[in-house]
Amino acid sequence: MKPILLAADDNYIKPLIAQINSIYRNFNGEDIKIYLVHNLSDKNLHYIEGYIHAQERFRSGEWEYVKPGQGSHVTKTDMAKYQVESIKEPNFFYMDTDVVVNRNFAFEYPDTMTCDGGKEDLTSDKPYLESMKLMVEFIKHNNGLIEEGEYFMLFADGVYFGNRDWIVKALRPVIKYCSLHLPQAERHWTGMGFFQAAIGLLQRPINLFKLKEFIFFRSEPNINLDEYDLIHYIGGEKPWNYEQGKFPLPAGEVWWDYYLHGPIKPI
């Protein structure tokens, strides 16, 4: 059995349809259980509920301490990925709604978490460098683990293999703690987020992501997308906001293919 957690609201009903179609097309005939945490209207839920093993409304009141900064792309609904109590299996696979499954892959569950991040260099000139350094000081102050030199490990939470009990008992309490105590907390939502600090505080081992994930930022016409297990449409530009054929190829056509062709009919 392969449990998959998805999360969405009404703004993401079209990508949710493409995502579910991509799951069923690539895991055809296999035992798939899709769990959905959502803020969907009844009308939009009707489109997809026949393909959902279990669905649950997002409990926004439990995340009142999360206060995204002005201009942040993060909302309280983003915390839906950590509302995992309804999952019956101990381990599961999570994807943001702007991800499609591009080919069948083996599920390999770690004991804790898996991420597609790596060591982040604190000497870089990235725009969120100040936020990163503040987080490192916060982690050190709270007896967290910083790796050798000027590096620390990132937990990329857009796609991950997760352990249900670890998220509930270990990660969520530390996310809350970091949210309430991290210096200048709100402004960090526009940068790195609190999850890296939580991982550092917990001193948990992180297994690097074993799947091949294509991160789409810009047009790369020569890329062979058939080599990638997942396609992740990161950034402000999304294929569902364009007419078919107007989003950069070939990543745009892959998304439209999954949206138009699958068990769930497009809206």
DRENMI-300671 format. One line per 2 residues: number of its first residue (from 1); their letters; for each residue x, y, z of N, C-alpha, C. Coordinates in Angstrom, 3 decimals. Example, Ala and Ser with C-alpha at 12.3 -4.5 7.8 and 13.67 -1.06 7.14 Angstrom:
<sites>
1) as) 13.190:-5.690:7.800:12.300:-4.500:7.800:13.200:-3.300:7.800 | 12.850:-2.250:7.080:13.670:-1.060:7.140:12.900:0.030:7.870 .
</sites>
This chain:
<sites>
1) mk) 0.834:-1.190:0.000:0.000:0.000:0.000:0.874:1.248:0.000 | 0.494:2.236:-0.820:1.272:3.466:-0.929:0.395:4.657:-0.538 .
3) pi) 0.487:5.089:0.721:-0.289:6.257:1.148:0.366:7.558:0.675 | -0.440:8.439:0.097:0.045:9.719:-0.413:-0.796:10.823:0.205 .
5) ll) -0.156:11.816:0.795:-0.852:12.956:1.382:-0.804:14.137:0.430 | -1.971:14.741:0.181:-2.077:15.949:-0.620:-2.802:17.016:0.198 .
7) aa) -2.593:18.267:-0.160:-3.257:19.372:0.531:-3.596:20.449:-0.493 | -4.801:21.024:-0.382:-5.210:21.997:-1.394:-6.352:22.855:-0.885 .
9) dd) -6.525:24.009:-1.544:-7.713:24.824:-1.355:-8.312:25.117:-2.734 | -9.341:25.956:-2.784:-10.036:26.198:-4.049:-9.152:26.848:-5.104 .
11) ny) -8.128:27.561:-4.696:-7.221:28.182:-5.659:-6.404:27.148:-6.425 | -6.375:25.923:-5.927:-5.524:24.889:-6.524:-6.327:23.678:-7.003 .
13) ik) -7.590:23.865:-7.345:-8.383:22.730:-7.789:-7.879:22.197:-9.131 | -7.486:23.056:-10.062:-6.973:22.574:-11.346:-5.665:21.800:-11.181 .
15) pl) -4.660:22.339:-10.486:-3.449:21.527:-10.273:-3.708:20.265:-9.473 | -4.695:20.287:-8.571:-5.017:19.078:-7.812:-5.545:17.995:-8.750 .
17) ia) -6.378:18.375:-9.717:-6.882:17.413:-10.698:-5.726:16.819:-11.493 | -4.826:17.680:-11.984:-3.671:17.183:-12.745:-2.804:16.274:-11.885 .
19) qi) -2.622:16.631:-10.632:-1.785:15.841:-9.733:-2.382:14.452:-9.497 | -3.673:14.401:-9.185:-4.307:13.106:-8.952:-4.295:12.261:-10.222 .
21) ns) -4.557:12.891:-11.381:-4.466:12.164:-12.652:-3.071:11.586:-12.853 | -2.045:12.368:-12.511:-0.665:11.891:-12.695:-0.369:10.705:-11.781 .
23) iy) -0.935:10.707:-10.581:-0.732:9.595:-9.650:-1.369:8.323:-10.200 | -2.611:8.425:-10.627:-3.316:7.233:-11.095:-2.767:6.724:-12.421 .
25) rn) -2.321:7.627:-13.272:-1.757:7.171:-14.537:-0.429:6.453:-14.353 | 0.378:6.906:-13.423:1.709:6.316:-13.254:1.736:5.148:-12.281 .
27) fn) 0.736:5.054:-11.412:0.651:3.911:-10.496:-0.566:3.067:-10.842 | -0.839:2.932:-12.120:-2.001:2.204:-12.616:-2.006:0.769:-12.095 .
29) ge) -3.105:0.397:-11.437:-3.241:-0.969:-10.955:-2.579:-1.241:-9.627 | -1.847:-0.269:-9.071:-1.185:-0.478:-7.785:-2.062:0.031:-6.643 .
31) di) -1.730:-0.397:-5.446:-2.507:0.001:-4.270:-2.095:1.400:-3.825 | -2.911:2.383:-4.186:-2.656:3.771:-3.830:-3.764:4.245:-2.893 .
33) ki) -3.378:4.904:-1.819:-4.342:5.522:-0.915:-4.017:7.012:-0.832 | -4.910:7.852:-1.358:-4.686:9.296:-1.318:-5.456:9.879:-0.140 .
35) yl) -4.719:10.545:0.743:-5.307:11.299:1.838:-5.271:12.783:1.458 | -6.359:13.495:1.712:-6.443:14.908:1.340:-6.837:15.748:2.539 .
37) vh) -6.025:16.761:2.845:-6.382:17.793:3.817:-6.647:19.059:3.014 | -7.809:19.691:3.216:-8.202:20.718:2.243:-9.087:21.799:2.851 .
39) nl) -9.226:22.884:2.073:-10.214:23.935:2.281:-11.037:24.096:1.007 | -11.448:22.997:0.402:-12.190:23.027:-0.850:-13.677:23.268:-0.604 .
41) sd) -14.324:23.942:-1.546:-15.775:24.043:-1.516:-16.369:22.670:-1.819 | -17.623:22.476:-1.477:-18.279:21.201:-1.759:-18.296:20.925:-3.261 .
43) kn) -18.472:21.962:-4.065:-18.493:21.799:-5.527:-17.161:21.261:-6.026 | -16.059:21.858:-5.591:-14.753:21.409:-6.053:-14.370:20.053:-5.468 .
45) lh) -14.772:19.797:-4.227:-14.500:18.498:-3.625:-15.191:17.389:-4.415 | -16.356:17.690:-4.972:-17.109:16.687:-5.735:-16.332:16.186:-6.945 .
47) yi) -15.525:17.063:-7.557:-14.764:16.664:-8.739:-13.796:15.510:-8.444 | -13.241:15.499:-7.263:-12.110:14.603:-7.002:-12.362:13.582:-5.898 .
49) eg) -13.468:13.686:-5.161:-13.613:12.865:-3.955:-13.713:11.378:-4.264 | -14.118:10.999:-5.461:-14.182:9.584:-5.799:-12.826:8.922:-5.888 .
51) yi) -11.771:9.717:-5.914:-10.411:9.186:-6.040:-9.600:9.394:-4.766 | -10.282:9.825:-3.707:-9.638:10.097:-2.428:-10.011:9.004:-1.436 .
53) ha) -9.010:8.424:-0.769:-9.286:7.406:0.244:-9.925:8.030:1.478 | -9.400:9.170:1.914:-9.953:9.865:3.078:-9.670:11.350:2.930 .
55) qe) -10.653:12.178:3.278:-10.459:13.626:3.208:-10.841:14.256:4.533 | -10.152:15.338:4.851:-10.357:16.019:6.126:-10.188:17.518:5.916 .
57) rf) -11.065:18.280:6.538:-10.956:19.736:6.473:-9.745:20.227:7.280 | -9.102:21.263:6.775:-7.944:21.830:7.461:-8.389:22.545:8.733 .
59) rs) -7.756:22.220:9.826:-8.092:22.811:11.119:-7.239:24.067:11.350 | -7.664:25.160:10.748:-6.835:26.373:10.772:-6.643:26.916:12.177 .
61) ge) -7.616:26.659:13.074:-7.504:27.183:14.431:-6.325:26.636:15.198 | -5.826:25.466:14.797:-4.687:24.874:15.492:-3.372:25.561:15.134 .
63) we) -3.401:26.439:14.119:-2.167:27.084:13.655:-2.226:28.600:13.849 | -2.940:29.042:14.887:-3.081:30.479:15.127:-1.742:31.152:15.409 .
65) yv) -0.783:30.386:15.894:0.525:30.971:16.196:1.347:31.227:14.943 | 0.935:30.681:13.804:1.642:30.924:12.545:1.202:32.276:12.006 .
67) kp) 2.138:33.198:11.861:1.826:34.559:11.423:2.732:34.934:10.252 | 2.317:34.575:9.042:3.145:34.905:7.872:3.371:36.401:7.765 .
69) gq) 4.566:36.770:7.330:4.909:38.173:7.187:4.226:38.814:5.995 | 4.243:40.136:5.962:3.626:40.872:4.860:4.310:40.512:3.538 .
71) gs) 3.513:40.175:2.547:4.060:39.809:1.248:4.538:38.377:1.153 | 4.347:37.600:2.216:4.819:36.223:2.205:3.953:35.363:1.298 .
73) hv) 4.573:34.364:0.658:3.822:33.403:-0.144:3.294:32.266:0.713 | 3.645:32.252:1.996:3.215:31.201:2.908:1.921:31.619:3.594 .
75) tk) 0.969:30.705:3.702:-0.281:30.949:4.407:-0.487:29.872:5.461 | -1.489:30.067:6.302:-1.798:29.038:7.297:-2.145:27.712:6.629 .
77) td) -2.777:27.786:5.453:-3.166:26.555:4.765:-1.955:25.700:4.420 | -0.773:26.318:4.285:0.439:25.544:4.016:0.762:24.571:5.149 .
79) ma) 0.197:24.819:6.320:0.421:23.911:7.443:-0.402:22.633:7.325 | -1.274:22.558:6.317:-2.091:21.349:6.135:-1.230:20.114:5.940 .
81) ky) -0.038:20.287:5.412:0.850:19.142:5.176:1.300:18.484:6.475 | 1.080:19.146:7.610:1.449:18.575:8.905:0.235:18.119:9.704 .
83) qv) -0.963:18.147:9.101:-2.165:17.619:9.735:-2.302:16.162:9.303 | -1.602:15.281:9.975:-1.397:13.920:9.468:-2.043:12.834:10.333 .
85) es) -2.817:13.224:11.349:-3.346:12.217:12.274:-4.279:11.214:11.601 | -4.955:11.612:10.526:-5.935:10.722:9.901:-5.292:9.633:9.052 .
87) ik) -3.989:9.741:8.783:-3.294:8.726:7.990:-3.143:7.456:8.824 | -3.618:6.340:8.307:-3.612:5.095:9.074:-2.230:4.448:9.108 .
89) ep) -1.463:4.624:8.023:-0.138:4.010:7.933:0.888:4.837:8.693 | 1.958:4.220:9.203:2.971:4.981:9.945:3.804:5.906:9.053 .
91) nf) 3.966:5.567:7.766:4.775:6.367:6.853:3.960:6.717:5.615 | 4.280:7.847:5.005:3.526:8.300:3.848:4.421:9.185:2.973 .
93) fy) 3.897:9.529:1.803:4.598:10.403:0.862:3.762:11.652:0.658 | 4.388:12.835:0.752:3.682:14.110:0.595:4.216:14.878:-0.605 .
95) md) 3.297:15.568:-1.318:3.671:16.475:-2.407:2.854:17.756:-2.324 | 3.497:18.908:-2.536:2.752:20.136:-2.753:1.882:19.986:-3.992 .
97) td) 0.855:20.836:-4.102:-0.082:20.702:-5.214:0.524:21.117:-6.547 | 1.639:21.827:-6.541:2.272:22.209:-7.806:3.298:21.170:-8.268 .
99) vv) 3.073:19.912:-7.874:3.931:18.791:-8.276:3.082:17.769:-9.024 | 3.611:17.227:-10.113:2.977:16.077:-10.758:3.951:14.905:-10.750 .
101) vn) 3.384:13.707:-10.647:4.180:12.489:-10.746:4.391:12.204:-12.228 | 5.628:12.071:-12.627:5.939:11.925:-14.047:6.226:10.484:-14.454 .
103) rn) 6.532:9.624:-13.457:6.722:8.207:-13.747:6.659:7.439:-12.438 | 6.430:6.147:-12.546:6.345:5.288:-11.373:7.693:5.262:-10.640 .
105) fa) 7.645:5.254:-9.328:8.880:5.167:-8.547:8.655:4.302:-7.317 | 9.747:3.804:-6.767:9.683:2.952:-5.581:9.541:3.809:-4.327 .
107) fe) 8.689:3.377:-3.412:8.531:4.071:-2.141:9.567:3.527:-1.157 | 10.388:4.421:-0.619:11.401:4.030:0.361:11.249:4.948:1.578 .
109) yp) 10.628:4.411:2.624:10.330:5.234:3.786:11.479:5.224:4.780 | 11.957:6.404:5.178:12.972:6.481:6.233:12.322:6.433:7.606 .
111) dt) 13.131:6.387:8.621:12.606:6.383:9.984:12.109:7.759:10.404 | 12.674:8.804:9.813:12.264:10.152:10.221:11.723:10.920:9.017 .
113) mt) 12.558:11.676:8.349:12.105:12.477:7.227:13.085:12.356:6.074 | 12.595:12.633:4.890:13.464:12.694:3.724:13.293:14.052:3.081 .
115) cd) 14.359:14.617:2.562:14.255:15.915:1.912:15.080:15.921:0.640 | 14.792:16.899:-0.208:15.578:17.050:-1.431:16.562:18.205:-1.286 .
117) gg) 16.779:18.643:-0.068:17.718:19.728:0.168:19.126:19.209:0.334 | 20.027:20.096:0.661:21.417:19.733:0.898:22.016:20.718:1.873 .
119) ke) 23.327:20.718:1.957:23.987:21.666:2.854:23.932:23.071:2.271 | 23.468:24.000:3.068:23.349:25.392:2.620:24.559:26.180:3.101 .
121) dl) 25.208:26.876:2.180:26.416:27.638:2.474:26.036:29.008:3.014 | 26.417:29.284:4.250:26.071:30.554:4.879:26.963:31.703:4.433 .
123) ts) 27.952:31.421:3.606:28.806:32.501:3.100:28.321:32.997:1.742 | 27.217:32.455:1.254:26.708:32.866:-0.050:26.078:34.247:0.043 .
125) dk) 25.753:34.824:-1.112:25.156:36.156:-1.145:23.675:36.080:-1.498 | 23.031:34.968:-1.130:21.619:34.826:-1.427:20.806:35.864:-0.655 .
127) py) 19.638:36.256:-1.191:18.864:37.339:-0.569:18.363:37.031:0.834 | 18.240:35.729:1.180:17.757:35.386:2.515:18.906:35.054:3.460 .
129) le) 20.092:35.477:3.139:21.264:35.141:3.957:21.100:35.624:5.391 | 20.587:36.839:5.576:20.427:37.377:6.926:19.476:36.505:7.734 .
131) sm) 18.384:36.069:7.101:17.442:35.197:7.793:18.091:33.887:8.183 | 18.893:33.333:7.282:19.560:32.070:7.571:20.484:32.200:8.759 .
133) kl) 21.244:33.279:8.797:22.188:33.459:9.897:21.465:33.629:11.229 | 20.342:34.346:11.224:19.567:34.485:12.450:19.051:33.127:12.920 .
135) mv) 18.637:32.294:11.972:18.161:30.963:12.339:19.273:30.122:12.940 | 20.450:30.218:12.356:21.583:29.455:12.877:21.883:29.871:14.311 .
137) ef) 21.886:31.165:14.579:22.131:31.625:15.937:21.052:31.118:16.886 | 19.810:31.093:16.391:18.695:30.597:17.194:18.875:29.115:17.499 .
139) ik) 19.280:28.343:16.499:19.492:26.905:16.695:20.615:26.665:17.698 | 21.733:27.393:17.521:22.863:27.232:18.439:22.457:27.577:19.860 .
141) hn) 21.704:28.645:20.023:21.295:29.106:21.348:20.437:28.054:22.050 | 19.703:27.281:21.260:18.822:26.260:21.823:19.428:24.859:21.727 .
143) ng) 20.752:24.813:21.677:21.492:23.549:21.696:21.193:22.665:20.487 | 20.928:23.298:19.356:20.730:22.543:18.128:22.057:22.159:17.502 .
145) li) 21.985:21.395:16.433:23.174:20.878:15.783:23.434:21.637:14.482 | 24.583:22.257:14.379:25.035:22.892:13.145:26.174:22.045:12.590 .
147) ee) 26.180:21.811:11.293:27.193:20.950:10.711:28.539:21.668:10.657 | 29.559:20.945:10.253:30.909:21.489:10.242:30.998:22.720:9.346 .
149) ge) 31.802:23.679:9.775:31.993:24.875:8.977:30.752:25.748:8.980 | 30.594:26.531:7.926:29.456:27.443:7.822:28.335:26.804:7.008 .
151) yf) 27.883:25.652:7.421:26.835:24.937:6.708:25.764:24.457:7.687 | 24.549:24.341:7.193:23.542:23.598:7.934:22.570:22.978:6.937 .
153) ml) 21.935:21.887:7.350:21.102:21.107:6.443:19.713:21.717:6.328 | 19.208:21.782:5.097:17.862:22.271:4.858:16.872:21.107:4.788 .
155) fa) 15.671:21.342:5.280:14.572:20.416:5.082:13.625:21.051:4.075 | 13.615:20.555:2.857:12.719:21.072:1.830:11.372:20.371:1.983 .
157) dg) 10.356:21.116:2.391:9.087:20.492:2.779:8.074:20.429:1.654 | 8.450:20.747:0.416:7.508:20.699:-0.692:7.226:19.291:-1.165 .
159) vy) 8.181:18.395:-0.999:8.042:16.978:-1.335:8.849:16.212:-0.297 | 8.216:15.288:0.408:8.982:14.536:1.390:8.317:13.209:1.712 .
161) fg) 9.138:12.238:2.136:8.654:11.034:2.793:8.583:11.349:4.280 | 7.453:11.070:4.918:7.302:11.449:6.308:6.836:10.300:7.187 .
163) nr) 7.192:10.387:8.446:6.714:9.470:9.468:5.647:10.207:10.281 | 4.452:9.652:10.312:3.303:10.329:10.929:3.554:10.694:12.390 .
165) dw) 3.997:9.739:13.187:4.162:9.989:14.618:5.279:10.988:14.891 | 6.331:10.950:14.073:7.429:11.900:14.280:6.970:13.319:14.016 .
167) iv) 6.140:13.507:12.995:5.638:14.849:12.698:4.781:15.359:13.841 | 3.873:14.498:14.347:2.949:14.922:15.390:3.667:15.176:16.711 .
169) ka) 4.546:14.253:17.106:5.137:14.308:18.441:6.408:15.151:18.513 | 7.146:15.236:17.402:8.445:15.910:17.458:8.479:17.190:16.627 .
171) lr) 8.093:17.110:15.365:8.273:18.271:14.491:7.290:19.392:14.787 | 6.010:19.082:14.918:5.022:20.140:15.104:5.235:20.951:16.384 .
173) pv) 5.561:20.328:17.499:5.823:21.150:18.687:7.001:22.105:18.506 | 8.011:21.681:17.737:9.162:22.550:17.557:8.859:23.643:16.534 .
175) ik) 8.040:23.332:15.537:7.588:24.391:14.632:6.862:25.473:15.426 | 6.022:25.056:16.360:5.319:26.025:17.201:6.299:26.830:18.042 .
177) yc) 7.252:26.140:18.644:8.236:26.820:19.480:9.024:27.837:18.669 | 9.463:27.422:17.484:10.233:28.331:16.630:9.380:29.504:16.172 .
179) sl) 8.111:29.236:15.864:7.217:30.293:15.411:7.037:31.367:16.482 | 7.002:30.937:17.725:6.751:31.870:18.816:8.006:32.572:19.314 .
181) hl) 9.187:31.954:19.099:10.387:32.464:19.731:11.496:32.896:18.776 | 11.394:32.553:17.502:12.456:32.936:16.581:12.482:34.453:16.429 .
183) pq) 13.626:35.093:16.608:13.689:36.553:16.496:13.145:37.031:15.152 | 12.335:38.088:15.204:11.743:38.682:13.999:11.031:37.613:13.173 .
185) ae) 10.216:36.826:13.849:9.667:35.612:13.238:8.920:35.854:11.938 | 8.029:36.866:11.901:7.165:37.028:10.746:7.950:37.220:9.454 .
187) rh) 9.027:37.959:9.500:9.763:38.267:8.272:10.404:37.018:7.662 | 10.629:35.994:8.480:11.292:34.800:7.973:10.383:33.953:7.092 .
189) wt) 9.076:34.184:7.163:8.184:33.429:6.289:8.403:33.797:4.827 | 8.958:34.970:4.568:9.242:35.344:3.177:10.562:34.757:2.713 .
191) gm) 11.296:34.144:3.606:12.580:33.555:3.238:12.580:32.066:3.433 | 13.257:31.584:4.461:13.509:30.156:4.606:12.431:29.409:5.368 .
193) gf) 11.675:30.077:6.216:10.699:29.365:7.030:11.313:28.853:8.322 | 10.494:28.260:9.163:10.940:27.798:10.470:11.363:26.333:10.484 .
195) fq) 11.122:25.605:9.409:11.313:24.162:9.449:12.782:23.787:9.562 | 13.649:24.575:8.944:15.075:24.299:9.049:15.530:24.418:10.498 .
197) aa) 15.024:25.439:11.184:15.369:25.605:12.589:14.854:24.432:13.408 | 13.663:23.941:13.073:13.111:22.811:13.812:13.977:21.573:13.645 .
199) ig) 14.408:21.314:12.424:15.262:20.157:12.179:16.568:20.287:12.957 | 17.161:21.480:12.924:18.411:21.681:13.638:18.251:21.483:15.133 .
201) ll) 17.150:21.987:15.679:16.918:21.856:17.104:16.762:20.396:17.520 | 16.092:19.630:16.688:15.824:18.249:17.044:17.013:17.336:16.812 .
203) qr) 18.001:17.828:16.082:19.200:17.026:15.787:18.816:15.688:15.155 | 17.917:15.752:14.198:17.447:14.535:13.558:18.265:14.234:12.305 .
205) pi) 18.539:12.968:12.024:19.203:12.632:10.764:18.259:12.877:9.599 | 18.777:13.403:8.507:17.974:13.643:7.316:18.560:12.850:6.165 .
207) nl) 17.738:12.031:5.546:18.162:11.275:4.379:17.895:12.102:3.138 | 18.889:12.208:2.275:18.692:12.986:1.064:17.665:12.324:0.164 .
209) fk) 16.924:13.148:-0.537:15.845:12.698:-1.404:16.387:11.769:-2.481 | 15.773:10.594:-2.649:16.282:9.605:-3.591:15.565:9.646:-4.936 .
211) lk) 14.490:10.415:-5.038:13.779:10.516:-6.303:14.411:11.589:-7.179 | 14.135:11.507:-8.473:14.626:12.522:-9.392:13.527:13.555:-9.588 .
213) ef) 13.771:14.752:-9.077:12.775:15.810:-9.107:13.261:16.942:-9.999 | 12.460:17.289:-11.002:12.797:18.413:-11.867:12.141:19.667:-11.297 .
215) if) 12.961:20.631:-10.898:12.460:21.901:-10.368:12.355:22.884:-11.522 | 11.134:23.296:-11.850:10.945:24.184:-12.996:10.970:25.643:-12.545 .
217) fr) 11.972:26.385:-12.996:12.032:27.819:-12.767:11.860:28.605:-14.060 | 12.411:28.078:-15.140:12.411:28.815:-16.405:12.407:27.811:-17.549 .
219) se) 12.282:28.327:-18.750:12.219:27.445:-19.910:13.554:26.757:-20.154 | 13.515:25.433:-20.222:14.692:24.641:-20.579:14.259:23.670:-21.677 .
221) pn) 14.243:24.150:-22.925:13.643:23.356:-24.003:14.365:22.056:-24.297 | 15.612:21.909:-23.880:16.368:20.703:-24.209:16.339:19.645:-23.103 .
223) in) 15.600:19.911:-22.036:15.573:18.970:-20.931:14.746:17.741:-21.307 | 15.203:16.568:-20.890:14.457:15.331:-21.128:13.670:15.000:-19.869 .
225) ld) 12.410:15.400:-19.846:11.600:15.224:-18.647:11.261:13.768:-18.377 | 11.437:12.901:-19.350:11.169:11.480:-19.129:12.100:10.875:-18.087 .
227) ey) 13.200:11.548:-17.785:14.166:11.032:-16.819:13.765:11.336:-15.379 | 12.714:12.149:-15.175:12.400:12.633:-13.834:11.144:11.972:-13.282 .
229) dl) 11.209:11.615:-11.997:10.063:11.019:-11.324:8.981:12.063:-11.054 | 9.404:13.265:-10.701:8.485:14.342:-10.340:8.832:15.608:-11.104 .
231) ih) 7.825:16.426:-11.373:8.045:17.759:-11.913:7.406:18.742:-10.941 | 8.203:19.666:-10.432:7.771:20.609:-9.401:7.802:22.013:-9.990 .
233) yi) 6.624:22.628:-10.107:6.503:23.949:-10.731:6.640:25.029:-9.658 | 7.881:25.254:-9.248:8.164:26.216:-8.184:8.147:27.639:-8.753 .
235) gg) 7.754:28.592:-7.916:7.764:29.987:-8.347:6.362:30.512:-8.599 | 6.288:31.774:-8.955:4.995:32.425:-9.138:4.275:32.037:-10.414 .
237) ek) 5.005:31.655:-11.444:4.383:31.306:-12.716:4.007:29.826:-12.719 | 2.731:29.557:-12.977:2.223:28.186:-12.971:1.557:27.892:-14.313 .
239) pw) 1.668:26.662:-14.816:1.097:26.356:-16.134:-0.410:26.497:-16.196 | -1.114:26.264:-15.072:-2.571:26.352:-15.096:-3.070:27.793:-15.186 .
241) ny) -2.176:28.762:-15.038:-2.564:30.160:-15.207:-2.384:30.644:-16.642 | -1.952:29.764:-17.524:-1.731:30.085:-18.930:-2.648:29.238:-19.803 .
243) eq) -2.895:29.717:-21.018:-3.573:28.880:-21.996:-2.635:27.763:-22.432 | -3.224:26.670:-22.862:-2.413:25.551:-23.322:-1.501:25.994:-24.465 .
245) gk) -0.218:25.642:-24.357:0.755:26.018:-25.364:1.468:27.323:-25.083 | 1.013:28.089:-24.080:1.608:29.391:-23.772:2.658:29.317:-22.675 .
247) fp) 2.638:28.251:-21.867:3.631:28.092:-20.804:4.871:27.427:-21.394 | 6.076:27.788:-20.922:7.309:27.263:-21.538:7.317:25.750:-21.693 .
249) lp) 7.763:25.328:-22.859:7.874:23.896:-23.160:9.190:23.356:-22.607 | 9.274:22.050:-22.367:8.210:21.047:-22.467:7.408:20.882:-21.176 .
251) ag) 7.833:21.572:-20.111:7.192:21.359:-18.809:5.719:21.733:-18.835 | 5.374:22.759:-19.601:3.975:23.164:-19.682:3.102:22.107:-20.306 .
253) ev) 3.574:21.487:-21.374:2.786:20.465:-22.047:2.604:19.222:-21.181 | 3.610:18.896:-20.383:3.472:17.753:-19.474:2.332:18.007:-18.493 .
255) ww) 2.291:19.212:-17.922:1.214:19.515:-16.978:-0.149:19.440:-17.660 | -0.283:20.049:-18.845:-1.560:20.035:-19.553:-1.976:18.622:-19.918 .
257) dy) -1.018:17.776:-20.231:-1.334:16.388:-20.563:-1.989:15.686:-19.376 | -1.424:15.896:-18.177:-2.006:15.269:-16.995:-3.347:15.893:-16.632 .
259) yl) -3.487:17.186:-16.862:-4.763:17.849:-16.547:-5.886:17.389:-17.477 | -5.560:17.196:-18.744:-6.581:16.863:-19.740:-6.855:15.373:-19.856 .
261) hg) -5.861:14.542:-19.496:-5.994:13.107:-19.749:-5.761:12.325:-18.460 | -6.839:11.820:-17.924:-6.768:11.037:-16.706:-8.176:10.706:-16.254 .
263) pi) -8.315:9.993:-15.151:-9.656:9.610:-14.701:-10.531:10.792:-14.324 | -9.951:11.884:-13.829:-10.730:13.059:-13.455:-10.777:14.018:-14.637 .
265) kp) -11.960:14.406:-15.018:-12.120:15.289:-16.171:-11.825:16.733:-15.780 | -11.221:17.498:-16.710:-10.884:18.896:-16.391:-12.124:19.755:-16.185 .
267) i) -11.923:20.836:-15.474:-13.025:21.783:-15.228:-13.127:22.738:-16.412 .
</sites>
